[in-house]
Amino acid sequence: MSGPTPEPKLFTPLQAGAIRLANRVVMAPLTRNRARPADDAPVAIHVDYYRQRAGAGLIISEGTQISPEGKGYAWTPGIHSPAQVAGWKAVTDAVHAEGGHIVAQIWHVGRVSHTSLQPNGQPPVGPSALTANSRTFDGAGFVPTSAPRALELADIARILEDYRHAAANADAAGFDGVEIHGANGYLIDQFMRPSANHRTDGYGGSIENRTRFLEEVVEAVTGVLGGARVGLRLSPFSPANAVVVDETAQETFARAIDRINPYGLAFLHMVEGATGGSRELPAGASIDALRARFDGVYIANNGYDRRMAIEAVESGRADAVAFGKAYIANPDLAERLRRDAPLTTPDSATFYGGGVKGYTDYPALAEQVA
């Protein structure tokens, strides 16, 4: 006589470094553009939004800029001022009161910005003075990114200090840790891509040089928090924000992972394919080969549904799976997936900017049933 069917591993606990996840359903970082315009601080609706989603095994916060220079979109939150730390402390307290865990995704956009979003209208910065063929949201609409200036060596040292400061502030705000945003064509990714990095010094040219900035950021952040409270997001084969996925991508990101692996990170979170798009990989590319180079917890991301997520975790190909858009309209997504319940479809018109509509007014399953 057979016993009950065991619960899929996706819904079982997981230890990621110092962070104990109640399940392996992760809320991916989601830019929602609702920070206070005056100072880029989280407000009361952020508290409600993240509290509602505390059933995730781990919440990764929306991208949170490490400095005013690191900002690339209107109304995104920062973690570089006392007001921002206070706003985030209210969020983390609410998530922890519900038994959840949350890390801050710390972010510098590099060249993916506009002068209207920069301090004193200055140009954004990048590894080289190469304009991203991309667009950003300035508060009124989507506009082409501005021409950047190339970072000097002194600027790089200053930005590394900004990462340290952001990590310390995340700790003060009560986060369980941080995720370093190294993906999607933002600053760290720009350094690693020949299409965005034409430097001739120790940060450009060879793969060793192009992966140097990533390791220095990881060294800076783990120096504050320890590796067990730090994760990293990468998107090796995504052309997001106009970076070019060239023939060196597999080798570049293999070396990148080899460089950060000794720091004992809590997790590696990778976009499998094009961010928000196809899961197809270029010829010769392999996510599995990259994942095998990392000794810690691996979080898979990009286009997963319930069946795919269960299979990935059961097979050992991933330790956890991150869901993005599904978490917008399903605050109790982990429970819905566990029950194989219907999912609510999000309203794309309310993704960016606004107030509670399309943000905190999506019902949980119990409310829908009632």
PATORRO-132348 format. One record per residue (C-alpha): residue in one letter; z, x, y. Coordinates in steps of 0.05 Angstrom, whole numbers, always signed. Last residue first. Layout:
! residues N
node res A | Z Z | X X | Y Y
...
//
This chain:
! residues 370
node res A | Z +9 | X -284 | Y +683
node res V | Z -45 | X -246 | Y +645
node res Q | Z -70 | X -214 | Y +709
node res E | Z +1 | X -196 | Y +731
node res A | Z +16 | X -164 | Y +663
node res L | Z -50 | X -125 | Y +667
node res A | Z -32 | X -93 | Y +734
node res P | Z -64 | X -123 | Y +795
node res Y | Z -109 | X -87 | Y +845
node res D | Z -79 | X -96 | Y +915
node res T | Z -57 | X -24 | Y +928
node res Y | Z -122 | X +8 | Y +949
node res G | Z -181 | X -40 | Y +950
node res K | Z -150 | X -75 | Y +1009
node res V | Z -86 | X -38 | Y +1027
node res G | Z -115 | X -1 | Y +1086
node res G | Z -183 | X +26 | Y +1105
node res G | Z -217 | X +92 | Y +1089
node res Y | Z -260 | X +112 | Y +1029
node res F | Z -264 | X +73 | Y +964
node res T | Z -264 | X +3 | Y +995
node res A | Z -339 | X -11 | Y +991
node res S | Z -338 | X +15 | Y +919
node res D | Z -299 | X -46 | Y +895
node res P | Z -269 | X -24 | Y +829
node res T | Z -284 | X -59 | Y +762
node res T | Z -222 | X -83 | Y +725
node res L | Z -213 | X -58 | Y +654
node res P | Z -205 | X -103 | Y +593
node res A | Z -149 | X -86 | Y +544
node res D | Z -153 | X -33 | Y +489
node res R | Z -77 | X -37 | Y +485
node res R | Z -69 | X +38 | Y +495
node res L | Z -126 | X +38 | Y +545
node res R | Z -93 | X -17 | Y +586
node res E | Z -27 | X +20 | Y +583
node res A | Z -57 | X +85 | Y +608
node res L | Z -96 | X +47 | Y +662
node res D | Z -35 | X +15 | Y +694
node res P | Z -63 | X +21 | Y +765
node res N | Z -130 | X -5 | Y +742
node res A | Z -178 | X -12 | Y +801
node res I | Z -176 | X +60 | Y +828
node res Y | Z -153 | X +90 | Y +761
node res A | Z -221 | X +75 | Y +729
node res K | Z -254 | X +115 | Y +784
node res G | Z -220 | X +180 | Y +761
node res F | Z -197 | X +189 | Y +689
node res A | Z -170 | X +255 | Y +663
node res V | Z -167 | X +269 | Y +588
node res A | Z -113 | X +307 | Y +550
node res D | Z -108 | X +362 | Y +498
node res A | Z -183 | X +369 | Y +491
node res R | Z -229 | X +390 | Y +434
node res G | Z -171 | X +379 | Y +387
node res S | Z -209 | X +328 | Y +346
node res E | Z -158 | X +273 | Y +360
node res V | Z -159 | X +290 | Y +434
node res A | Z -235 | X +287 | Y +443
node res E | Z -241 | X +226 | Y +397
node res I | Z -189 | X +186 | Y +435
node res A | Z -222 | X +203 | Y +502
node res M | Z -292 | X +185 | Y +478
node res R | Z -269 | X +118 | Y +451
node res R | Z -229 | X +100 | Y +514
node res D | Z -284 | X +120 | Y +563
node res Y | Z -297 | X +189 | Y +591
node res G | Z -348 | X +200 | Y +646
node res N | Z -323 | X +267 | Y +671
node res N | Z -259 | X +304 | Y +655
node res A | Z -225 | X +343 | Y +599
node res I | Z -154 | X +371 | Y +608
node res Y | Z -140 | X +435 | Y +569
node res V | Z -69 | X +457 | Y +556
node res G | Z -58 | X +533 | Y +553
node res D | Z -92 | X +592 | Y +519
node res F | Z -158 | X +591 | Y +556
node res R | Z -218 | X +628 | Y +527
node res A | Z -233 | X +570 | Y +479
node res R | Z -244 | X +523 | Y +538
node res L | Z -302 | X +566 | Y +561
node res A | Z -336 | X +564 | Y +493
node res D | Z -323 | X +490 | Y +487
node res I | Z -354 | X +478 | Y +556
node res S | Z -419 | X +511 | Y +532
node res A | Z -480 | X +528 | Y +573
node res G | Z -541 | X +559 | Y +539
node res A | Z -590 | X +508 | Y +567
node res P | Z -558 | X +471 | Y +625
node res L | Z -506 | X +418 | Y +609
node res E | Z -514 | X +342 | Y +606
node res R | Z -451 | X +303 | Y +624
node res S | Z -488 | X +269 | Y +680
node res G | Z -454 | X +246 | Y +743
node res G | Z -387 | X +241 | Y +778
node res T | Z -383 | X +317 | Y +781
node res A | Z -442 | X +345 | Y +742
node res G | Z -426 | X +368 | Y +671
node res E | Z -356 | X +372 | Y +640
node res V | Z -309 | X +376 | Y +700
node res M | Z -253 | X +422 | Y +678
node res H | Z -177 | X +419 | Y +682
node res L | Z -140 | X +481 | Y +658
node res F | Z -66 | X +471 | Y +647
node res A | Z +4 | X +497 | Y +655
node res L | Z -20 | X +566 | Y +675
node res G | Z +6 | X +627 | Y +639
node res Y | Z -19 | X +679 | Y +690
node res P | Z -55 | X +718 | Y +635
node res N | Z -110 | X +664 | Y +632
node res I | Z -131 | X +672 | Y +705
node res R | Z -178 | X +731 | Y +696
node res D | Z -207 | X +709 | Y +629
node res I | Z -221 | X +641 | Y +659
node res A | Z -261 | X +671 | Y +716
node res R | Z -297 | X +717 | Y +668
node res A | Z -320 | X +658 | Y +626
node res F | Z -336 | X +623 | Y +691
node res T | Z -384 | X +677 | Y +714
node res E | Z -415 | X +687 | Y +645
node res Q | Z -432 | X +613 | Y +637
node res A | Z -455 | X +607 | Y +710
node res T | Z -500 | X +668 | Y +711
node res E | Z -565 | X +630 | Y +700
node res D | Z -554 | X +589 | Y +763
node res V | Z -515 | X +526 | Y +780
node res V | Z -532 | X +522 | Y +854
node res V | Z -479 | X +498 | Y +903
node res A | Z -502 | X +438 | Y +942
node res N | Z -436 | X +401 | Y +951
node res A | Z -431 | X +388 | Y +876
node res P | Z -481 | X +426 | Y +832
node res S | Z -435 | X +419 | Y +772
node res F | Z -439 | X +468 | Y +714
node res P | Z -374 | X +507 | Y +720
node res S | Z -332 | X +452 | Y +751
node res L | Z -262 | X +482 | Y +754
node res R | Z -192 | X +453 | Y +766
node res L | Z -131 | X +497 | Y +759
node res G | Z -59 | X +482 | Y +740
node res V | Z +7 | X +510 | Y +764
node res R | Z +78 | X +493 | Y +744
node res A | Z +82 | X +539 | Y +683
node res G | Z +50 | X +596 | Y +722
node res G | Z +109 | X +607 | Y +767
node res L | Z +118 | X +568 | Y +832
node res V | Z +114 | X +619 | Y +888
node res G | Z +80 | X +679 | Y +854
node res T | Z +40 | X +628 | Y +815
node res V | Z +8 | X +607 | Y +880
node res A | Z -10 | X +677 | Y +905
node res E | Z -34 | X +703 | Y +837
node res V | Z -77 | X +640 | Y +827
node res V | Z -107 | X +650 | Y +897
node res E | Z -119 | X +724 | Y +882
node res E | Z -152 | X +706 | Y +816
node res L | Z -199 | X +657 | Y +850
node res F | Z -216 | X +708 | Y +905
node res R | Z -235 | X +761 | Y +853
node res T | Z -285 | X +717 | Y +814
node res R | Z -344 | X +738 | Y +859
node res N | Z -325 | X +812 | Y +855
node res E | Z -323 | X +815 | Y +779
node res I | Z -386 | X +773 | Y +775
node res S | Z -421 | X +825 | Y +818
node res G | Z -447 | X +812 | Y +888
node res G | Z -390 | X +789 | Y +931
node res Y | Z -315 | X +794 | Y +943
node res G | Z -308 | X +870 | Y +944
node res D | Z -360 | X +877 | Y +1000
node res T | Z -434 | X +858 | Y +1002
node res R | Z -425 | X +784 | Y +1012
node res H | Z -482 | X +736 | Y +997
node res N | Z -437 | X +680 | Y +970
node res A | Z -461 | X +609 | Y +972
node res S | Z -521 | X +612 | Y +925
node res P | Z -488 | X +670 | Y +887
node res R | Z -433 | X +621 | Y +867
node res M | Z -362 | X +646 | Y +853
node res F | Z -340 | X +649 | Y +926
node res Q | Z -366 | X +579 | Y +938
node res D | Z -324 | X +553 | Y +880
node res I | Z -261 | X +579 | Y +913
node res L | Z -282 | X +547 | Y +980
node res Y | Z -308 | X +480 | Y +957
node res G | Z -370 | X +468 | Y +915
node res N | Z -339 | X +418 | Y +868
node res A | Z -285 | X +461 | Y +836
node res G | Z -229 | X +511 | Y +847
node res H | Z -177 | X +460 | Y +870
node res I | Z -111 | X +492 | Y +851
node res E | Z -68 | X +440 | Y +816
node res V | Z +4 | X +439 | Y +838
node res G | Z +73 | X +429 | Y +807
node res D | Z +124 | X +376 | Y +793
node res F | Z +119 | X +355 | Y +866
node res G | Z +184 | X +346 | Y +903
node res A | Z +160 | X +356 | Y +974
node res A | Z +196 | X +423 | Y +979
node res D | Z +156 | X +447 | Y +918
node res A | Z +91 | X +424 | Y +949
node res N | Z +112 | X +460 | Y +1013
node res A | Z +123 | X +525 | Y +975
node res A | Z +54 | X +517 | Y +943
node res A | Z +22 | X +502 | Y +1011
node res H | Z +54 | X +564 | Y +1042
node res R | Z +28 | X +608 | Y +986
node res Y | Z -41 | X +578 | Y +994
node res D | Z -38 | X +590 | Y +1069
node res E | Z -19 | X +662 | Y +1055
node res L | Z -82 | X +670 | Y +1013
node res I | Z -119 | X +640 | Y +1072
node res R | Z -92 | X +694 | Y +1119
node res A | Z -112 | X +750 | Y +1071
node res I | Z -182 | X +720 | Y +1068
node res D | Z -185 | X +716 | Y +1144
node res A | Z -166 | X +790 | Y +1150
node res L | Z -224 | X +807 | Y +1104
node res E | Z -272 | X +769 | Y +1150
node res L | Z -297 | X +701 | Y +1130
node res A | Z -369 | X +684 | Y +1145
node res R | Z -380 | X +631 | Y +1198
node res P | Z -401 | X +561 | Y +1177
node res A | Z -460 | X +518 | Y +1200
node res S | Z -437 | X +445 | Y +1203
node res T | Z -441 | X +395 | Y +1145
node res P | Z -489 | X +338 | Y +1154
node res V | Z -457 | X +271 | Y +1173
node res F | Z -429 | X +213 | Y +1133
node res G | Z -399 | X +158 | Y +1177
node res A | Z -351 | X +143 | Y +1233
node res G | Z -290 | X +180 | Y +1208
node res D | Z -324 | X +248 | Y +1199
node res F | Z -346 | X +239 | Y +1126
node res T | Z -383 | X +299 | Y +1099
node res R | Z -454 | X +316 | Y +1079
node res S | Z -488 | X +371 | Y +1040
node res N | Z -539 | X +427 | Y +1046
node res A | Z -481 | X +475 | Y +1055
node res T | Z -495 | X +523 | Y +1112
node res L | Z -494 | X +597 | Y +1095
node res A | Z -453 | X +643 | Y +1139
node res S | Z -421 | X +676 | Y +1079
node res P | Z -355 | X +668 | Y +1040
node res G | Z -344 | X +605 | Y +1080
node res V | Z -312 | X +580 | Y +1144
node res P | Z -319 | X +517 | Y +1186
node res P | Z -343 | X +525 | Y +1257
node res Q | Z -291 | X +513 | Y +1312
node res G | Z -283 | X +445 | Y +1344
node res N | Z -214 | X +464 | Y +1371
node res P | Z -185 | X +459 | Y +1300
node res Q | Z -239 | X +433 | Y +1252
node res L | Z -257 | X +360 | Y +1237
node res S | Z -308 | X +353 | Y +1293
node res T | Z -338 | X +420 | Y +1273
node res H | Z -357 | X +391 | Y +1206
node res S | Z -335 | X +410 | Y +1136
node res V | Z -360 | X +434 | Y +1069
node res R | Z -360 | X +508 | Y +1089
node res G | Z -291 | X +523 | Y +1060
node res V | Z -261 | X +459 | Y +1031
node res H | Z -191 | X +487 | Y +1021
node res W | Z -150 | X +446 | Y +973
node res I | Z -83 | X +440 | Y +939
node res Q | Z -81 | X +385 | Y +886
node res A | Z -8 | X +364 | Y +886
node res V | Z +24 | X +350 | Y +819
node res I | Z +55 | X +285 | Y +796
node res H | Z +100 | X +263 | Y +739
node res G | Z +123 | X +192 | Y +723
node res G | Z +190 | X +161 | Y +703
node res E | Z +184 | X +104 | Y +754
node res A | Z +236 | X +136 | Y +800
node res H | Z +195 | X +201 | Y +793
node res V | Z +134 | X +167 | Y +822
node res A | Z +174 | X +138 | Y +881
node res D | Z +208 | X +205 | Y +896
node res T | Z +140 | X +240 | Y +893
node res V | Z +111 | X +192 | Y +944
node res A | Z +169 | X +195 | Y +993
node res K | Z +168 | X +270 | Y +989
node res W | Z +93 | X +268 | Y +1005
node res G | Z +106 | X +237 | Y +1073
node res A | Z +162 | X +287 | Y +1087
node res V | Z +117 | X +346 | Y +1069
node res Q | Z +63 | X +318 | Y +1114
node res A | Z +111 | X +311 | Y +1172
node res P | Z +137 | X +382 | Y +1161
node res S | Z +66 | X +410 | Y +1164
node res H | Z +20 | X +447 | Y +1115
node res I | Z +10 | X +396 | Y +1060
node res G | Z -50 | X +358 | Y +1086
node res P | Z -76 | X +288 | Y +1076
node res T | Z -148 | X +265 | Y +1083
node res W | Z -163 | X +220 | Y +1142
node res A | Z -231 | X +249 | Y +1160
node res Y | Z -263 | X +298 | Y +1111
node res G | Z -268 | X +374 | Y +1106
node res K | Z -199 | X +401 | Y +1122
node res G | Z -183 | X +473 | Y +1102
node res E | Z -181 | X +496 | Y +1175
node res P | Z -122 | X +449 | Y +1188
node res S | Z -86 | X +484 | Y +1130
node res I | Z -72 | X +475 | Y +1055
node res Q | Z -113 | X +411 | Y +1050
node res T | Z -91 | X +359 | Y +1000
node res G | Z -143 | X +335 | Y +950
node res E | Z -118 | X +270 | Y +920
node res S | Z -58 | X +278 | Y +876
node res I | Z -60 | X +295 | Y +802
node res I | Z -19 | X +243 | Y +766
node res L | Z +5 | X +261 | Y +697
node res G | Z +19 | X +220 | Y +635
node res A | Z -4 | X +161 | Y +676
node res G | Z +47 | X +106 | Y +680
node res A | Z +63 | X +127 | Y +751
node res R | Z +0 | X +91 | Y +776
node res Q | Z +35 | X +36 | Y +816
node res R | Z +81 | X +88 | Y +847
node res Y | Z +20 | X +127 | Y +871
node res Y | Z -8 | X +69 | Y +909
node res D | Z +58 | X +43 | Y +935
node res V | Z +79 | X +110 | Y +964
node res H | Z +9 | X +121 | Y +993
node res I | Z +15 | X +53 | Y +1027
node res A | Z +78 | X +78 | Y +1063
node res V | Z +45 | X +138 | Y +1096
node res P | Z +16 | X +206 | Y +1076
node res A | Z +8 | X +254 | Y +1135
node res D | Z -59 | X +276 | Y +1165
node res D | Z -26 | X +283 | Y +1234
node res A | Z -53 | X +231 | Y +1282
node res P | Z -102 | X +199 | Y +1233
node res R | Z -47 | X +178 | Y +1184
node res A | Z -76 | X +190 | Y +1114
node res R | Z -122 | X +137 | Y +1083
node res N | Z -184 | X +175 | Y +1064
node res R | Z -187 | X +157 | Y +989
node res T | Z -202 | X +223 | Y +955
node res L | Z -186 | X +216 | Y +881
node res P | Z -153 | X +270 | Y +840
node res A | Z -155 | X +252 | Y +766
node res M | Z -101 | X +208 | Y +735
node res V | Z -85 | X +238 | Y +667
node res V | Z -81 | X +200 | Y +601
node res R | Z -46 | X +247 | Y +552
node res N | Z +20 | X +209 | Y +546
node res A | Z +92 | X +218 | Y +567
node res L | Z +74 | X +285 | Y +598
node res R | Z +128 | X +339 | Y +600
node res I | Z +113 | X +390 | Y +655
node res A | Z +138 | X +462 | Y +649
node res G | Z +74 | X +486 | Y +617
node res A | Z +37 | X +423 | Y +595
node res Q | Z +80 | X +391 | Y +542
node res L | Z +46 | X +330 | Y +513
node res P | Z +71 | X +261 | Y +493
node res T | Z +30 | X +211 | Y +452
node res F | Z -21 | X +161 | Y +477
node res L | Z -83 | X +204 | Y +467
node res K | Z -57 | X +221 | Y +397
node res P | Z -80 | X +152 | Y +373
node res E | Z -23 | X +110 | Y +346
node res P | Z -18 | X +113 | Y +271
node res T | Z -46 | X +53 | Y +232
node res P | Z +11 | X +18 | Y +197
node res G | Z +25 | X +35 | Y +125
node res S | Z -22 | X +31 | Y +65
node res M | Z +0 | X +0 | Y +0
//
